[in-house]
Amino acid sequence: MNSYDKLYQQGNLFGRPYPQFVAFMRDWEPKGSVLDVGCGQGRDALFLAELGYSVTGIDASQLGISQMLATAKTRNLNLNGIVADFYEYEFQQKYDVIVLDSILHFHKKDLPKEQALLQTLTARLNPGGLICLFLHKSKAKEKQLKNFFAQNHLNWPILAAQHIGYTYEEPDTGFSSTSQFFMFFVQNKQ
């Protein structure tokens, strides 16, 4: 059993999408295909499917994917799920939007595989497409991310690069936790 499977048994682990992401994506056109990498229980994938995107979520957690697909079915949403290690998965399709929400950490030991993943995913982004990245706020992580795009996709415009606060609240228990994130959106202008 995946470590996240144990956590997902407790319920909705990560809450709702970031309000800034919601506001941005409501206005983004076209409403094409989306890949949500590390989708978990689908907080971003479900929201994007509700907006009319054709969404595929990939995650190593069988339970997370099952929960996401069950929710999508009850809401009659166009959503597909893949249970796989996204570092090892061979992506075939191209996408209009790719979302990486809190999966990149840029620790020294993870840096090569995370940069390889970014290389793979940016190659799977359609011209005009958007890549949406969220990192925990950290000057070092932000620098690594910016350096990757400066070295590999210098001509791709940055559409968002800002710090955002996010409060996760559990309605049943009253538990609340606030975190700071770096929201970084880049468009493929090949």
C-alpha positions in Angstrom: 0.0 0.0 0.0 1.3 3.4 -1.0 2.0 5.8 2.0 -0.5 8.3 0.5 -3.1 5.5 0.4 -3.1 5.4 4.2 -3.5 9.1 4.4 -6.3 9.2 1.8 -8.3 6.7 3.9 -8.8 9.6 6.3 -10.8 11.7 3.8 -10.1 14.8 1.8 -6.4 15.3 2.6 -5.5 18.5 0.7 -8.7 20.6 0.6 -9.7 22.9 -2.3 -7.6 24.4 -5.1 -5.8 27.6 -4.4 -8.1 30.6 -5.0 -5.5 32.3 -7.3 -5.4 29.1 -9.4 -9.2 29.1 -9.6 -9.3 32.7 -10.7 -6.6 32.3 -13.3 -8.0 29.1 -14.9 -11.6 30.3 -15.1 -10.5 32.8 -17.6 -7.8 30.7 -19.5 -8.7 29.6 -23.0 -9.0 27.3 -24.7 -10.5 24.7 -22.4 -8.5 21.9 -23.9 -6.6 18.9 -22.4 -5.0 18.9 -19.0 -2.4 16.6 -17.3 -2.4 16.9 -13.5 0.8 15.3 -12.4 0.7 13.9 -8.8 -3.1 14.6 -8.7 -3.7 12.6 -5.5 -7.4 12.7 -4.7 -8.0 15.2 -7.6 -8.5 18.6 -6.0 -7.1 20.4 -9.1 -8.2 17.8 -11.6 -11.8 17.8 -10.5 -12.0 21.6 -10.5 -10.5 21.8 -14.0 -12.9 19.1 -15.3 -15.8 21.2 -13.9 -14.6 24.1 -16.0 -14.8 22.0 -19.1 -11.3 20.7 -19.5 -10.6 17.2 -20.6 -8.4 16.1 -17.6 -6.1 13.2 -17.0 -4.6 12.8 -13.5 -1.6 10.6 -12.8 -0.6 9.5 -9.3 1.1 6.5 -7.6 -1.8 6.2 -5.2 -4.4 3.7 -6.3 -6.8 5.0 -3.6 -6.3 8.6 -4.5 -7.1 7.9 -8.2 -10.1 5.7 -7.2 -11.4 8.5 -5.0 -10.9 11.1 -7.8 -12.7 9.0 -10.4 -15.6 8.1 -8.0 -16.1 11.9 -7.4 -15.8 12.6 -11.1 -18.5 9.9 -11.9 -21.0 11.4 -9.4 -20.4 14.8 -11.0 -20.5 13.5 -14.5 -17.1 15.0 -15.3 -14.7 14.2 -18.2 -11.8 12.8 -16.1 -9.3 10.0 -16.6 -6.9 8.5 -14.0 -3.6 6.7 -14.4 -2.0 4.9 -11.5 1.7 5.1 -12.1 5.0 6.5 -11.0 5.1 9.8 -13.0 8.9 9.8 -12.9 8.9 6.5 -14.8 5.8 6.8 -16.9 6.2 7.2 -20.7 3.9 10.1 -21.6 2.6 9.8 -25.2 0.0 12.5 -25.5 0.5 16.3 -25.7 -1.5 18.6 -23.4 -2.7 22.2 -23.4 -2.2 22.5 -19.7 0.1 20.6 -17.3 -0.3 21.1 -13.5 2.4 20.2 -11.0 1.0 21.1 -7.5 3.5 20.6 -4.7 5.3 17.7 -6.2 8.7 19.3 -6.9 10.9 19.8 -4.0 14.4 20.4 -5.6 16.3 18.7 -2.8 19.8 17.9 -3.8 19.0 14.1 -4.0 15.8 14.7 -6.1 17.1 17.4 -8.4 18.2 15.2 -11.3 14.9 13.2 -11.5 12.8 16.4 -11.0 14.7 18.2 -13.8 14.3 15.1 -16.0 10.5 15.1 -15.3 10.3 18.8 -16.2 12.2 18.1 -19.4 9.7 15.3 -20.3 6.7 17.4 -19.4 7.7 20.6 -21.2 8.2 18.4 -24.3 4.6 17.2 -23.9 3.1 20.7 -23.8 1.3 21.9 -26.9 2.4 25.2 -28.5 0.5 28.0 -26.7 0.0 25.6 -23.7 0.4 26.5 -20.1 2.4 24.8 -17.3 1.3 25.6 -13.8 3.7 24.9 -11.0 3.2 25.3 -7.2 6.1 24.9 -4.8 6.4 25.5 -1.1 7.8 28.9 -0.6 11.6 28.8 -0.6 14.2 31.0 -2.3 16.3 28.0 -3.2 13.5 26.1 -4.8 12.2 29.1 -6.6 15.7 29.8 -8.0 16.0 26.1 -9.2 12.7 26.4 -11.0 13.5 29.7 -12.6 16.9 28.5 -13.6 15.4 25.4 -15.3 13.2 27.6 -17.5 15.9 30.2 -18.2 18.2 27.4 -19.3 15.7 25.4 -21.3 12.8 27.6 -22.4 14.1 31.2 -22.2 11.5 32.5 -24.7 8.6 31.1 -22.9 6.8 34.0 -21.1 6.2 33.8 -17.4 2.5 34.5 -16.8 2.5 34.3 -13.0 5.3 34.3 -10.5 4.0 35.1 -7.0 3.8 34.0 -3.5 0.4 32.9 -2.3 -1.0 31.9 1.1 -3.3 28.9 1.4 -5.3 27.9 4.4 -6.5 24.3 4.7 -9.5 23.8 6.9 -11.2 20.7 8.1 -14.8 21.5 8.6 -15.5 18.4 10.8 -12.7 19.1 13.3 -12.1 22.8 13.0 -8.4 22.1 12.3 -6.7 24.9 10.2 -3.3 25.2 8.7 -1.8 28.0 6.6 1.2 27.5 4.2 3.0 29.7 1.8 3.5 28.7 -1.8 5.2 30.0 -5.0 2.8 30.0 -8.0 4.7 29.9 -11.3 2.9 29.7 -14.7 4.8 29.6 -18.0 3.4 29.5 -21.5 4.9 27.5 -24.4 5.6 30.1 -27.1 7.4 27.9 -29.6 
